Each structure stands twice: as structure tokens, then as C-alpha cells.
Amino acid sequence: MSDTPPSMSDRECLVAWKRGRGVESLLPLLQRYAAFVYSSAYRRTGGNDTQAAEITRAVFLVLARRARKLPRKTVVAGWLFHITALTCRKVQRRQSRLWPWRWLKRSMRPPFPDDAPLWTRVAPEFDRALDKLPPKQRDSILLRIVLALEPLAAAQILRTRERRAEKRVKRGLNKIAKRLRKHAGLVDAKALALACAAEACRAPMPLSLSEEIAASIRETLGKRPRLKLARRVLNSLAFARWRRRIAIGVPCALLLLAGIIAIAWFIDARTGHSRLLARFIEWSVRREAKTVPGLAAPAKSWPTDPAAPRLDAARVRTEEDIYRATNIWLAHLKFSAKAWDAMQPKRIATLPHFLRSDGSALLRNPKAQRSGLAGVLGFDFDWTTAELEFGGMPFTNVAARIK
């Protein structure tokens, strides 16, 4: 069925798949783990061979889609076990939506008789108990007990020493035996290991299932799989990746922001936090200005009555003629584009330590042209020239600036 040597390791098969050597590079993994995946799905679905075959097909379609992105240290058996569990949960949720009472009835299994074989008693809960172990212990049990690999081969895949791998197997079996006591009574770890090695991959898998899976992988090569269950699993994996990125990225971003704020605070402390205080006051004033109705409203032209007589500055003889309380003078300022740009506020250095320890504030910035809070906060206002029409009289070369 394949030109790829069956003796290729899992890592070699994944590397060959990444290098684009075709579906044949995944066939050794399919031959090696098809019975393992099918048996796990068979137990999780309560012995439903139709659902187990669908789950197995979906798992290997997901493997074909995700194999190029698997990390270098991935234990393929552990990854397939995780994907099988995820796919079974998808099927169970679909089943519970379609037939909720039937699924509830199936989940309420009667107790096994005392003389039932050990594997018959532990098989329904074995995969769930194995799924709760730490990843390193779970991978060790999968390789050494479930798949019955030699200690040296399992240690090489796990990238550890044989002695450490055996310790992981022993501790994991003891934990599984304790968890299975609730459902299967007293379970011996050694007896569980023997039963698992003999029966864990012995589910009655259809003979043509591997060929069908290989054909499905060839049909969907480079595309999303047609099987809806496989697409649902891929969507769940994508969602889990983004959730993990957010879970890692948000705290890192907050820590980075806190570090930047701390550095800025330390640097600005040398100037008495003048720059931070100036920016805070500026932000507060801008925010407050938006809430004042008069400042937030757009500018309007001065209302004039055409029938009312206008004041004429040419008739002014004394100060009283200008400053009479009933006088309303119309004044128009005209700026050139260059003069208007020159009049805009300019940024200058904030006055260091403008807040004193006694609570008073300095109001004179030597770098500003005039005294006041604006200059202290880092704003300078230059003079510029304009044309003024006051009471109908024109004036040229008038000095103006923002106050």
C-alpha cells in the first residue's frame, strides 16, 4: 500500500509529511495507531462501532490537516488520544441534542457482577481516568502499556531515561487504579497493566477502515476535510489556540504596560513628576471643556439688526465714546495662513518641580514668553500680526496672540 518503510519513527513520518512527500508518509502512522484510536473511541461510545469508525476517520483527517504544525517534541500517541477524546465529546453533545433521554439511559449503566473480568469492569471508565493524568504520565502509559512498546523505544519517544519512564508508568497506574475503584471495585495496578496490554487495542475494527481513511486523506489533500465532525474538531482546536494566545498575551501585555509605566514614573520622578502632572491637567481640562455647553457649541456669527445704526469708530473723540456701557462694537480680525499657523500654541519643556513641598506652585517658566499656568505646563503663545477692522475703521499690522 505504501513505498514508505514501516519502520519509520513517528517523527520521521511527520517530517516527511511536512516536506510534502505525499500521503504515503502518513500511512505508517495510520497502520500503527488506527486500532489504538478505534479502540479508545469504541470504549468511549459504549461499544457503538458506527460512531467509533466515524470518530477514527475524523481523528486521522484532523491529523492530516494539523501534522505540519505539530511541535517537534509532540508524542503522537498522546496527541491522538487527546484528539480522540475531543472528537468523542463532539459526538456525545450531538447525540444528547438529538436523543437526550436515550443518551441519559445509556450513561446509567447497571453495575457489573463480581465475577466479571477485570477489563470488562474497567474499560468504560479507563480512558476518562487516563485522561485525568498529567501529560507525561499519560504518554508513558500509552506507549508502555497500551501500545506495548519496549522500554528503550518508549524512553526515546518520551525523550527521557528508561528508569524515569518506568516510574511515570507506575505512578500513573496507581492513580488510575484508585480512580477506578468507584466504578469497578478494588483494582490491582499490576493486574490492570496486564489487562490493558492484552485488551486496550483489541476492539473489533472493520478491516476496510484503514483503506477508507487513506482514501479520504487523499481526496482532501491540501483542503479542509469534507467530514463535518472533523471540521468541528478543527474549529475547536483553532478556538483553543486563540484562547491560549489570549490567556498568555493579555497578562504579558499588562506586565509590559506596567513595566513601561514604572519606567516612565521613575524617569519623571527626577523632575518631580512634572510631565505626568502636566499631561493629567491637560487631559482633565480637555475632558471638562467637552462638558461645558458654551465651549462645546460651534461658533456663531454675531447677530446684527440691519435697521439698527452701527457704531462708527471715526466719530470717537474721548474714552467715554468707546467704553460707554451701551456700546457694542463690531471687530473683525483677519489673519494670513502663515500668521495663523504662527499663533498656534507651541510645545515647550515643562517646568521641573513646579509643585513645591508646601503645596504652592511656581507660575513662571523661563522658557515661556509669559508667566502663567500654561507656560508652566509646557505651552507657549507667540505674537503674530493681523488686520483689524474696528467699528468700520481698518487697522493694519496689529499684534495678536492667544490668551
Secondary structure, 3 states (H helix, E strand, C coil): CCCCCCCCCHHHHHHHHHCCCCHHHCHHHHHHHHHHHHHHHHHHCCCCHHHHHHHHHHHHHHHHHHHHHCCCCCCHHHHHHHHHHHHHHHHHHHHHHHCHHHHHHHHCCCCCCCCCCHHHHHHHHHHHHHHCCCHHHHHHHHHHHHCCCCHHHHHHHHCCCHHHHHHHHHHHHHHHHHHHHHHHCCCCHHHHHHHHHHHCCCCCCCCCHHHHHHHHHHHCCCCCCCCHHHHHHHHHHHHHHHHHHHHHHHHHHHHHHHHHHHHHHHHHHCCCCHHHHHHHHHHHHHHHHHHCHHHHCCCCCCCCCCCCCCCCHHHCCCHHHHHCCCCCCCEEEECCHHHHHHHCCEECCCCCCCECCCCCECCCCCCCCCCCHHHHCCEECCCEEEEEEECCEEEEEEEECCC
